[in-house]
Amino acid sequence: MKLVLERKSGKLAWFAWTAAVIFYLYEYLVRVAPSVMEHELAVEFSASHATMAAALASYYTVYAPLQLFAGVLFDKFGGRTILVPACVIVSLGCLLPIIPSHSLGFITAGRILAGVGSSCAFIGVMYLAAIWFHDNRLAFLSGLATSLGICGAFGQTPLSRLMDFAGWKFSFLIMAILGVVVTAVMCIYIPNTPRWELEKRSALSDSTSLKNFFSGLISVCKNKQTWLIGLVGACLYGPLVVFGDLWGVEYAECALGLPKAEATRVSGMLYLGWLVGSPIAGLLSDMIKCRRKLLVQGAFASTILFTIVLMCPIKSPFILGLLLFFAGVCSTPEVVCFVASIEVNAPDAKGSAVAVVNMIVMFVGGICQQVVGWLLEVKSPASDGAITFETFRNSLLIMPVLTLIGLVLSFRMRKGINTN
């Protein structure tokens, strides 16, 4: 036991965990890349906004349900064995769109592959943290990983510049090459599952382990509070998926007439709000010993701010960016939904509780992307398919509607430990 404690949290642990975080950063960049490419892709393939949104949102369609099974794969095969192939899959997903074709099939397939590989990223980060670090560091590492993951979204700015310089195909190629580099980094720095972990699994394993896992998952799914908490989290996270991951850059271009690079910086302020607010929201939640109150306040404030963003005549990129920043900060209580889901479920179903909530959050986000794409197509009055500011504004009203629904649902969260 003493040898285990000495090996945990050492340099090897930090190298392994950091390599996994780099993969998380990389997959986040791949996730949000379509936000600076959507218009060019739609023009290239003569696709409507609804069709393009459906193709790009296929990432979330596979990402969400795979959350339920990624944890089982890590428990069975270890971190290195899963993370390395997962990164290769994401890299292949970046290569498929550049295959010469007049069909959206390769782009859709590429996004599906990216979603499959990315589904292992965050869970892999936390899996390695649980193995290689002491328990009293896990909360800190979880918050740090979330903030670092959001940093991947800031790759939109250099990506938009690369788009302007070399086009979307070359941008996808660069992302594929980055995936190869990240794969190599993980091969070098993530060791095989340590001996003490293998011995612990051997001691705990039995013929009913798989049955026990599914019984825990079933009990989590039967708990109505799990679904309620997941929907609250989805309503707060939805605007980030809709605006930050896909439509924000094009909206800033349309609303203020900005060039792509500046529009990317403005829309990226929503991510900056999440980057700053996520650890603060977690800290406040622990300090006040309350989950529900913070969710209610965050949903209320973000509803007001997103309504102002869309309905007020904003002409200044600075003002728009500032509003998006504070809207992001106010949406970050979403991070406490994962803790709340653990607290309302059985102690031996923590992983399943987090997985189900994360699945709901990501699935709803993908659906909302497609809904906005459909609304843009249906409401666009221009015969050439060009989107007016009014069409964009009306379609993106789904954001304050989502946060308003989250506000209503948060009042129905059960009163109990840390949720009153």
TORVEXGU-923313 format. One record per residue (C-alpha): x, y, z. Coordinates in nm, 2 decimals. Layout:
BEGIN
X | Y | Z
...
END
This chain:
BEGIN
0.00 | 0.00 | 0.00
0.29 | 0.24 | 0.08
0.44 | 0.17 | -0.26
0.10 | 0.26 | -0.42
0.08 | 0.59 | -0.24
0.43 | 0.68 | -0.34
0.36 | 0.61 | -0.71
0.03 | 0.80 | -0.72
0.04 | 1.17 | -0.79
0.40 | 1.15 | -0.90
0.55 | 1.27 | -1.23
0.42 | 0.96 | -1.42
0.07 | 1.04 | -1.30
0.09 | 1.40 | -1.42
0.23 | 1.30 | -1.75
-0.04 | 1.04 | -1.81
-0.33 | 1.27 | -1.70
-0.19 | 1.57 | -1.91
-0.16 | 1.35 | -2.22
-0.53 | 1.26 | -2.18
-0.63 | 1.63 | -2.13
-0.45 | 1.72 | -2.45
-0.67 | 1.46 | -2.63
-0.97 | 1.63 | -2.46
-0.86 | 1.97 | -2.59
-0.81 | 1.82 | -2.94
-1.15 | 1.66 | -2.96
-1.31 | 1.98 | -2.83
-1.15 | 2.17 | -3.12
-1.28 | 1.91 | -3.37
-1.62 | 1.93 | -3.20
-1.66 | 2.31 | -3.25
-1.47 | 2.33 | -3.59
-1.80 | 2.34 | -3.79
-1.89 | 2.67 | -3.64
-1.64 | 2.84 | -3.86
-1.70 | 2.61 | -4.16
-2.08 | 2.58 | -4.18
-2.14 | 2.84 | -4.44
-1.85 | 2.73 | -4.67
-1.96 | 2.36 | -4.64
-2.32 | 2.45 | -4.72
-2.21 | 2.64 | -5.03
-1.96 | 2.37 | -5.14
-2.23 | 2.09 | -5.12
-2.53 | 2.31 | -5.22
-2.70 | 2.20 | -4.89
-2.97 | 2.37 | -4.70
-2.90 | 2.48 | -4.35
-3.13 | 2.21 | -4.21
-2.95 | 1.94 | -4.41
-2.61 | 2.07 | -4.31
-2.71 | 2.10 | -3.94
-2.83 | 1.74 | -3.95
-2.50 | 1.62 | -4.10
-2.29 | 1.81 | -3.85
-2.50 | 1.72 | -3.55
-2.45 | 1.35 | -3.62
-2.15 | 1.40 | -3.39
-2.38 | 1.44 | -3.09
-2.62 | 1.16 | -3.21
-2.35 | 0.90 | -3.15
-2.15 | 1.08 | -2.88
-2.45 | 1.09 | -2.64
-2.54 | 0.72 | -2.61
-2.18 | 0.60 | -2.62
-2.13 | 0.78 | -2.28
-2.31 | 0.49 | -2.12
-2.06 | 0.24 | -2.24
-1.73 | 0.43 | -2.24
-1.68 | 0.38 | -1.87
-1.73 | 0.00 | -1.90
-1.46 | -0.01 | -2.17
-1.21 | 0.18 | -1.95
-1.28 | -0.05 | -1.66
-1.22 | -0.36 | -1.87
-0.93 | -0.25 | -2.09
-0.76 | 0.04 | -1.92
-0.69 | 0.40 | -2.02
-0.41 | 0.37 | -2.28
-0.58 | 0.08 | -2.46
-0.90 | 0.29 | -2.52
-0.77 | 0.65 | -2.55
-0.51 | 0.58 | -2.82
-0.75 | 0.41 | -3.07
-1.02 | 0.67 | -2.98
-0.78 | 0.95 | -3.09
-0.70 | 0.76 | -3.42
-1.08 | 0.74 | -3.48
-1.12 | 1.12 | -3.43
-0.83 | 1.18 | -3.67
-0.99 | 0.96 | -3.93
-1.31 | 1.15 | -3.88
-1.12 | 1.47 | -3.99
-0.99 | 1.30 | -4.30
-1.32 | 1.17 | -4.44
-1.47 | 1.52 | -4.53
-1.18 | 1.60 | -4.76
-1.24 | 1.29 | -4.98
-1.35 | 1.43 | -5.32
-1.72 | 1.39 | -5.34
-2.04 | 1.59 | -5.41
-2.22 | 1.41 | -5.14
-2.26 | 1.50 | -4.77
-2.21 | 1.13 | -4.69
-1.83 | 1.16 | -4.61
-1.89 | 1.47 | -4.39
-2.16 | 1.29 | -4.20
-1.95 | 0.98 | -4.16
-1.66 | 1.19 | -4.05
-1.86 | 1.36 | -3.78
-1.99 | 1.02 | -3.67
-1.64 | 0.89 | -3.63
-1.54 | 1.21 | -3.45
-1.83 | 1.15 | -3.21
-1.74 | 0.79 | -3.15
-1.37 | 0.87 | -3.06
-1.46 | 1.19 | -2.86
-1.70 | 1.00 | -2.64
-1.40 | 0.85 | -2.46
-1.21 | 1.18 | -2.40
-1.35 | 1.33 | -2.08
-1.43 | 0.99 | -1.92
-1.07 | 0.89 | -2.00
-0.94 | 1.20 | -1.83
-1.14 | 1.12 | -1.51
-1.05 | 0.75 | -1.53
-0.68 | 0.82 | -1.53
-0.73 | 1.07 | -1.25
-0.91 | 0.81 | -1.04
-0.63 | 0.56 | -1.09
-0.32 | 0.77 | -1.07
-0.42 | 1.04 | -0.81
-0.54 | 1.04 | -0.45
-0.91 | 1.07 | -0.39
-0.87 | 1.42 | -0.24
-0.75 | 1.56 | -0.57
-1.03 | 1.43 | -0.79
-1.26 | 1.72 | -0.75
-0.98 | 1.97 | -0.83
-0.88 | 1.77 | -1.14
-1.24 | 1.74 | -1.26
-1.28 | 2.12 | -1.25
-0.94 | 2.18 | -1.40
-1.01 | 1.93 | -1.69
-1.35 | 2.10 | -1.76
-1.18 | 2.44 | -1.79
-0.90 | 2.31 | -2.00
-1.15 | 2.14 | -2.23
-1.33 | 2.47 | -2.29
-0.99 | 2.61 | -2.40
-1.01 | 2.39 | -2.70
-1.30 | 2.60 | -2.82
-1.06 | 2.90 | -2.85
-0.90 | 2.71 | -3.14
-1.18 | 2.86 | -3.35
-0.99 | 3.18 | -3.39
-0.68 | 3.04 | -3.55
-0.89 | 2.79 | -3.73
-1.09 | 3.07 | -3.89
-0.77 | 3.24 | -4.00
-0.65 | 2.91 | -4.15
-0.99 | 2.88 | -4.32
-0.95 | 3.23 | -4.48
-0.59 | 3.14 | -4.59
-0.62 | 2.79 | -4.71
-0.99 | 2.68 | -4.71
-1.19 | 2.42 | -4.52
-1.03 | 2.11 | -4.67
-0.68 | 2.21 | -4.56
-0.82 | 2.29 | -4.22
-0.96 | 1.94 | -4.18
-0.62 | 1.80 | -4.30
-0.44 | 2.00 | -4.03
-0.68 | 1.87 | -3.76
-0.62 | 1.52 | -3.88
-0.24 | 1.57 | -3.85
-0.29 | 1.71 | -3.51
-0.47 | 1.39 | -3.42
-0.17 | 1.18 | -3.52
0.05 | 1.40 | -3.30
-0.18 | 1.37 | -3.00
-0.20 | 0.99 | -3.06
0.18 | 0.97 | -3.05
0.19 | 1.18 | -2.72
-0.05 | 0.95 | -2.55
0.14 | 0.64 | -2.67
0.45 | 0.78 | -2.51
0.32 | 0.92 | -2.19
0.02 | 0.71 | -2.09
0.14 | 0.39 | -1.93
-0.04 | 0.06 | -1.92
-0.28 | 0.00 | -1.63
-0.07 | -0.01 | -1.31
-0.03 | -0.34 | -1.12
-0.22 | -0.21 | -0.81
-0.52 | -0.14 | -1.03
-0.51 | -0.48 | -1.19
-0.48 | -0.65 | -0.85
-0.78 | -0.45 | -0.72
-0.99 | -0.55 | -1.02
-0.90 | -0.91 | -0.97
-1.00 | -0.90 | -0.61
-1.34 | -0.74 | -0.68
-1.43 | -0.92 | -1.00
-1.69 | -1.19 | -1.01
-1.93 | -1.36 | -1.25
-2.20 | -1.11 | -1.17
-2.00 | -0.79 | -1.22
-2.15 | -0.72 | -1.56
-2.50 | -0.79 | -1.42
-2.43 | -0.56 | -1.13
-2.33 | -0.28 | -1.36
-2.64 | -0.30 | -1.57
-2.86 | -0.32 | -1.26
-2.70 | 0.01 | -1.13
-2.76 | 0.17 | -1.47
-3.12 | 0.06 | -1.47
-3.18 | 0.19 | -1.12
-3.04 | 0.53 | -1.23
-3.26 | 0.54 | -1.54
-3.57 | 0.45 | -1.32
-3.50 | 0.75 | -1.10
-3.71 | 1.04 | -1.23
-3.48 | 1.29 | -1.05
-3.19 | 1.17 | -1.28
-3.39 | 1.27 | -1.59
-3.50 | 1.59 | -1.44
-3.15 | 1.69 | -1.34
-3.02 | 1.59 | -1.68
-3.28 | 1.80 | -1.85
-3.20 | 2.10 | -1.64
-2.83 | 2.06 | -1.73
-2.92 | 2.02 | -2.10
-3.12 | 2.34 | -2.09
-2.83 | 2.54 | -1.95
-2.57 | 2.37 | -2.17
-2.79 | 2.39 | -2.49
-2.71 | 2.75 | -2.58
-2.33 | 2.67 | -2.57
-2.39 | 2.38 | -2.82
-2.62 | 2.58 | -3.04
-2.44 | 2.92 | -3.04
-2.08 | 2.83 | -2.95
-2.04 | 2.50 | -3.13
-2.22 | 2.59 | -3.46
-2.42 | 2.91 | -3.52
-2.24 | 3.18 | -3.32
-1.98 | 3.28 | -3.57
-2.23 | 3.31 | -3.86
-2.47 | 3.50 | -3.63
-2.20 | 3.76 | -3.54
-2.11 | 3.80 | -3.90
-2.48 | 3.86 | -3.99
-2.57 | 4.08 | -3.70
-2.28 | 4.31 | -3.70
-2.13 | 4.26 | -4.05
-1.80 | 4.14 | -3.90
-1.53 | 3.95 | -4.08
-1.50 | 3.58 | -3.98
-1.19 | 3.62 | -3.76
-1.35 | 3.90 | -3.55
-1.69 | 3.72 | -3.54
-1.51 | 3.42 | -3.41
-1.36 | 3.62 | -3.13
-1.69 | 3.77 | -3.04
-1.88 | 3.44 | -3.03
-1.59 | 3.29 | -2.84
-1.67 | 3.51 | -2.54
-1.95 | 3.26 | -2.46
-1.68 | 3.00 | -2.41
-1.47 | 3.24 | -2.21
-1.77 | 3.29 | -1.97
-1.78 | 2.91 | -1.93
-1.41 | 2.89 | -1.88
-1.42 | 3.15 | -1.60
-1.75 | 3.05 | -1.45
-1.73 | 2.67 | -1.43
-1.48 | 2.64 | -1.14
-1.65 | 2.94 | -0.96
-2.00 | 2.77 | -0.99
-1.86 | 2.45 | -0.84
-1.69 | 2.63 | -0.56
-2.00 | 2.84 | -0.48
-2.22 | 2.53 | -0.48
-1.99 | 2.36 | -0.23
-1.97 | 2.67 | -0.01
-2.34 | 2.73 | 0.01
-2.42 | 2.35 | 0.03
-2.68 | 2.38 | -0.23
-2.73 | 2.27 | -0.59
-3.09 | 2.37 | -0.67
-3.06 | 2.74 | -0.56
-2.76 | 2.80 | -0.79
-2.93 | 2.63 | -1.08
-3.24 | 2.85 | -1.03
-3.04 | 3.17 | -1.02
-2.82 | 3.07 | -1.31
-3.12 | 2.97 | -1.53
-3.30 | 3.30 | -1.45
-3.00 | 3.52 | -1.52
-2.90 | 3.34 | -1.84
-3.26 | 3.37 | -1.97
-3.25 | 3.74 | -1.93
-2.91 | 3.78 | -2.09
-2.98 | 3.56 | -2.39
-3.30 | 3.75 | -2.45
-3.11 | 4.08 | -2.44
-2.85 | 3.94 | -2.68
-3.12 | 3.85 | -2.94
-3.38 | 4.11 | -2.89
-3.19 | 4.44 | -2.83
-3.04 | 4.64 | -3.11
-2.67 | 4.57 | -3.04
-2.43 | 4.74 | -3.28
-2.10 | 4.71 | -3.08
-1.89 | 4.39 | -3.10
-1.76 | 4.47 | -2.75
-2.11 | 4.49 | -2.60
-2.22 | 4.17 | -2.77
-1.91 | 3.99 | -2.65
-1.96 | 4.12 | -2.30
-2.32 | 4.00 | -2.29
-2.22 | 3.66 | -2.42
-1.95 | 3.64 | -2.16
-2.19 | 3.70 | -1.87
-2.45 | 3.47 | -2.03
-2.18 | 3.20 | -2.03
-2.09 | 3.26 | -1.67
-2.46 | 3.24 | -1.56
-2.50 | 2.91 | -1.75
-2.22 | 2.74 | -1.57
-2.42 | 2.61 | -1.28
-2.48 | 2.33 | -1.52
-2.16 | 2.17 | -1.39
-2.33 | 2.10 | -1.05
-2.59 | 1.88 | -1.22
-2.34 | 1.59 | -1.23
-2.28 | 1.61 | -0.86
-2.66 | 1.65 | -0.79
-2.72 | 1.33 | -1.00
-2.48 | 1.14 | -0.78
-2.65 | 1.27 | -0.46
-3.00 | 1.15 | -0.56
-2.88 | 0.80 | -0.67
-2.74 | 0.50 | -0.49
-2.37 | 0.54 | -0.38
-2.27 | 0.24 | -0.59
-2.41 | 0.39 | -0.91
-2.20 | 0.71 | -0.93
-2.05 | 0.64 | -1.27
-2.39 | 0.55 | -1.42
-2.55 | 0.86 | -1.27
-2.29 | 1.09 | -1.43
-2.31 | 0.90 | -1.76
-2.68 | 0.92 | -1.79
-2.69 | 1.30 | -1.72
-2.40 | 1.36 | -1.97
-2.59 | 1.16 | -2.23
-2.90 | 1.37 | -2.18
-2.71 | 1.69 | -2.20
-2.53 | 1.60 | -2.52
-2.83 | 1.44 | -2.69
-3.05 | 1.75 | -2.63
-2.77 | 1.97 | -2.75
-2.74 | 1.78 | -3.08
-3.12 | 1.79 | -3.13
-3.13 | 2.17 | -3.07
-2.86 | 2.23 | -3.34
-3.08 | 2.05 | -3.59
-3.39 | 2.24 | -3.48
-3.21 | 2.57 | -3.54
-3.10 | 2.46 | -3.88
-3.45 | 2.36 | -3.97
-3.59 | 2.69 | -3.84
-3.33 | 2.89 | -4.05
-3.44 | 2.70 | -4.36
-3.81 | 2.73 | -4.30
-3.81 | 3.10 | -4.20
-3.56 | 3.22 | -4.46
-3.75 | 3.45 | -4.70
-3.46 | 3.49 | -4.95
-3.49 | 3.28 | -5.26
-3.11 | 3.22 | -5.27
-3.11 | 3.08 | -4.92
-2.93 | 3.37 | -4.76
-3.02 | 3.42 | -4.40
-3.13 | 3.76 | -4.27
-3.06 | 3.89 | -3.93
-3.43 | 3.86 | -3.83
-3.43 | 3.50 | -3.94
-3.12 | 3.43 | -3.73
-3.26 | 3.61 | -3.43
-3.60 | 3.43 | -3.44
-3.43 | 3.09 | -3.49
-3.19 | 3.14 | -3.20
-3.47 | 3.23 | -2.96
-3.45 | 2.87 | -2.88
-3.16 | 2.96 | -2.64
-3.36 | 3.17 | -2.39
-3.65 | 2.93 | -2.43
-3.42 | 2.65 | -2.33
-3.29 | 2.83 | -2.02
-3.65 | 2.93 | -1.93
-3.75 | 2.56 | -1.94
-3.44 | 2.49 | -1.72
-3.56 | 2.75 | -1.47
-3.90 | 2.59 | -1.45
-3.76 | 2.23 | -1.42
-3.51 | 2.33 | -1.16
-3.79 | 2.42 | -0.91
-3.90 | 2.05 | -0.93
-3.56 | 1.91 | -0.82
-3.61 | 1.71 | -0.50
-3.51 | 1.87 | -0.18
-3.25 | 1.68 | 0.00
-2.87 | 1.67 | 0.06
-2.72 | 1.96 | -0.12
-3.02 | 2.01 | -0.34
-3.25 | 2.22 | -0.13
END
